[in-house]
Amino acid sequence: MGAGGRSRACGGKSKEADEVTKDHRYLAKAYSISIVDWWHVSKVYAGWVALGLIGVSVAVLWQPLVVPAYAEVANMTKPPADWACSHDDLIEICSRHGKFSEETLAFMRRILDRSKTGQATHWPPGTVRLLRGEATADCSMEAAREEARTVIFSCVDDALKRTGLKPRDIDFLIVNCSLFVPTPSLAAMVHSHYKLRADCRTYNLGGMGCSASVIGVDLARQLLEASPGSRALIVSTENLTQQLYLGGDRSMLVQNMLFRCGGAAAVLSSRATDGFRAKYKLLLTNRTQTSDDAALSCVWQCEDDSGKRGIRLSKEVPAIAGRALKHNLTAIGPYVLPLREQFAVLVREALRWAHTRATALGETLAIPALADLARPKPYIPNFRKGVDHFCIHAGGRAVIDGVAENLKLSRADTAPSRACLWHYGNTSSSSIWYELRFCEQESEAWVAEDAGAPVRAGDRVLQVAFGSGFKCNSAVWLRMR
């Protein structure tokens, strides 16, 4: 190649090199501009970035405070077979007491016939011994403690066995028994028997009525939230040894034919690892207590005119329970009902508000068409669209029927409550756990008549209980597995 060719070739390469150099300079300039632009943008949005980081930090710090509560197991006591009594046995026991007239015995028989309780419910051994030829019933403190030991230790033993926990694994102990509140307490009795840790904090709830178990669950939830990674043992029972009313006041005789022996124990945990084996997760609890005089006195422990002690049950109990239930379900509705049901409630309440204003305007302006408008009825939401299973306190046939009517529940929805009432009677605060077992249908013995499908993973269970005071308490559980 000649000199001219080499010169042209070199010139071409030099030109290409210059173009590449220009491209590199352009890219470098563009890159430097992008960095500068990013710096200016970051200064503009620095406040938003800082706010976002603060929000993330708060969420991370708050997360340990929002601690889930898992129910690992709930076990019910089936009292000993020699405690079981038929209706005839109950009337015979009352007759052998020698304190009741024939008229009173006939009245109690009518209560039994309408009670929807079965022929093998349980009374305490100190009373049942009258059927074995004993001259008197044993209503001593020791007999009452023996009833408590038999019922409580049975369900706690089973709870610890099924969970594989040791007594030292329990951080909180909550025992509720409304009518028998001795010293030392039942919680102290359980703590001593199982040799719980010295730093295990115990709580003994008395006088809280049949809704005390949900109160115990609510207390356990708060304790577990305050102490993440801990476990709570809840024991619910009622003690009947000293509670048989021996007078003739009919409003106080109902308790004799309705309440039965029973108890339950549940283990709640806030440990994340326990969530993998837990059967249920606690979604929410709600407590409602009315404050009017009629509500306070509708379930009242007192003496009758002859000095006999018992519990007076007012005829207003179903109506008062209905009002308390309304307040309670209104509070939990936004958390369990689908949006469609909530919207229907909102629309109906808006119409009722508009009706009030329209009728007031009609009366002011003397317009009969407005003043005489019919008031829209309140919309009763369908809780069956947000809840799959219902555990209604088996306080009696009237209580179950009243709740079923208010909530428009089917026969299958109330089957667990009716089965509990038939097989075990009103076991007070522990009844909602018997009903949960009927919902689960884990064996043939726990399948209620007219029962629907058993509880499956993802189902929600609503427990509703009523108690003296007057209280309506509820808990919503999610089946985990």
Summary of the structure (lengths in Angstrom):
residues: 481
radius of gyration: 33.4
end to end distance: 86.6
largest distance: 141.9
contacts: 1571
relative contact order: 0.12
helix: 55%
strand: 17%
